[in-house]
Amino acid sequence: MKPKFTKKRIALYALILIIGIYLISIYNSTGFLQGSKMDEKDASYWTYDGNVIKGTDEYTFLGSTETCWLLIHSYTATPLELKDLGREININLGDMVYGIKLSGHGEVPSHLEGKNLDVWYKEIQGKYKAFTGLCDNINVVGSSYGAVLALRLAEENDIKNLYILNPFLKKPYELHKIIPFELRTKLFSRIFIYNKKNDIANINFPQGKQAHVSYWNMPYGPIKDSLPFIKTTTQNLPNVTSPIFIAYSENDKVAGSYSAITINNTVSSNVRGLFDYKRSNHVLLMDYDRLNVINDVIKFEEMNK
């Protein structure tokens, strides 16, 4: 006899099919059951000098130590992200510029395991202390997660001018993902392990995307472990009193406008500038508006020396 396709059986088959499709999707887009393969794509994609991706080392543009600049890149990226900005600051203002490399970056993704914003903040504090003995004043620039580190430094130290680019405090709610970002991160980061990116970064400008150096596989663990640091930094934003330049794009698919507007509305700075670069996506210094961002940073600094 042929089996009867009852409503319950059909519903069960449909549920099994849906679960199967979901698991295949998760397998194809994350490191689910593939933790040992985290480094494979990046290790074969980038050109290495020893154990470091070529061209991603820290850099210094020598200049006046009356004002020195510390540049902090974004998560999974490298100091190269901010290098053009640093060069133009040095040329136009004559200041010393130092591009910081956060540990675990510019190598392979697994080297980010065990890292988080608390770890990187200790590194930033060390760099800041080293430069306070050399420089009369210190400016800080931070991109995305680097912006969170820059904000914390300004909350706890005497920063001359603060430059916040495409800051990430909170991911906008995405209706199609149902569960909010923070809860998803807490629940699934140890299961999914890492994100297999389709694009190297959220950059609209094709040449900028091609030139950008960032990990293809993005570990979730450091993001989860950084949530408390972001929460505390957000709560302490009123402690920021330095003149502050905030750059964002309302079309940023990672951070949106929420973080930038929250920072602008919460800090205690008497001097603040909020700049919306609509042609760009998340990584502003690699996108269509990169030259405008650089020029606006230099103008802001000239007005607030």
C-alpha positions, 0 to 999 in steps of 0.5 A, spaced: 500 500 500 502 507 498 503 511 504 497 516 505 500 523 505 496 526 511 496 533 513 500 531 519 505 528 514 505 533 509 507 538 515 512 534 518 516 533 511 515 541 510 518 542 516 524 537 515 525 541 508 525 548 511 530 546 517 534 542 511 534 549 507 536 553 513 542 549 515 545 549 508 544 556 508 548 557 515 553 552 513 554 556 506 554 563 510 558 561 516 563 557 520 558 552 522 561 545 523 567 548 519 571 552 525 578 549 522 577 552 516 577 559 518 583 561 515 583 557 509 580 563 504 584 569 507 591 565 507 590 563 500 587 570 498 592 575 501 600 576 499 604 575 506 610 578 508 612 572 513 606 571 517 603 578 516 599 581 510 604 585 505 603 592 506 599 592 513 604 594 518 603 600 522 606 606 520 609 613 522 609 620 518 614 624 521 612 631 523 611 636 528 610 634 535 606 640 537 600 635 535 600 628 534 595 623 531 593 616 533 589 613 527 585 606 529 582 602 524 576 598 524 575 590 526 578 585 521 581 591 517 588 594 518 592 600 518 592 601 511 584 603 511 586 610 514 593 611 511 591 616 505 588 620 511 594 620 515 598 622 509 594 628 507 594 630 515 602 630 515 602 633 508 597 639 509 598 640 517 605 638 518 603 633 524 606 627 526 601 621 524 601 614 527 597 608 524 596 603 530 595 596 528 590 592 533 593 585 535 590 579 531 589 583 524 593 583 518 594 576 519 589 570 519 582 571 522 583 565 527 588 570 530 583 574 533 580 569 537 581 571 544 581 578 542 576 584 544 575 591 545 578 590 552 584 587 549 585 592 544 583 598 549 589 596 553 594 596 547 591 603 545 592 606 552 599 604 551 600 607 545 597 614 548 601 614 554 608 613 549 606 619 545 604 623 551 611 623 553 613 626 546 607 630 543 604 636 546 597 634 544 594 628 541 588 627 536 585 621 535 581 618 529 577 611 530 573 608 524 567 603 526 570 599 532 576 603 532 571 609 533 569 606 540 576 605 542 577 612 540 571 614 544 573 611 550 580 614 550 577 621 550 572 619 556 578 617 560 584 622 557 585 629 555 584 628 547 585 635 543 580 633 538 576 627 536 575 624 529 569 619 529 568 615 522 562 610 521 562 609 528 559 602 530 555 602 537 549 598 535 547 595 529 540 597 526 534 592 527 533 588 520 526 585 520 528 579 516 533 577 521 527 577 526 532 576 532 536 583 534 543 583 532 546 583 540 541 577 542 543 573 535 551 574 537 550 572 544 546 566 542 549 563 536 557 566 536 560 560 538 555 555 534 556 559 527 564 561 529 565 566 523 561 570 518 563 568 510 563 575 507 561 575 500 564 582 499 570 584 503 567 590 506 560 594 505 564 599 500 560 602 494 566 604 490 569 599 486 576 601 486 575 602 494 573 595 495 578 592 491 584 596 494 581 594 501 584 589 506 580 586 511 579 578 513 574 575 508 572 570 514 570 575 520 570 571 527 563 572 531 567 571 538 570 578 539 564 581 537 560 578 542 565 579 547 566 586 546 558 588 547 560 590 554 565 594 552 561 598 547 555 598 552 559 602 558 562 606 552 556 608 550 553 610 557 559 614 558 559 618 552 557 625 556 564 624 559 567 626 552 568 634 552 573 634 546 571 638 540 569 632 536 568 630 528 563 625 527 562 622 520 557 617 517 553 615 512 545 614 512 546 609 507 551 605 512 548 598 511 552 596 518 551 601 522 546 606 519 545 613 522 544 611 529 551 611 532 553 617 529 547 621 531 547 618 538 554 620 539 553 627 537 547 628 541 550 625 548 557 628 548 558 634 552 563 637 547 562 644 545 564 644 538 562 638 534 561 637 527 556 631 524 557 630 517 553 625 512 556 622 506 550 619 502 554 616 496 558 611 501 557 605 505 560 603 512 568 604 510 568 611 509 575 612 507 575 607 502 568 609 498 566 615 494 566 620 499 573 619 501 576 625 499 571 629 502 572 626 508 579 627 508 578 635 506 573 636 512 577 633 517 583 637 515 578 643 515 575 641 522 582 641 525 584 648 522 578 651 525 580 648 532 587 648 532 
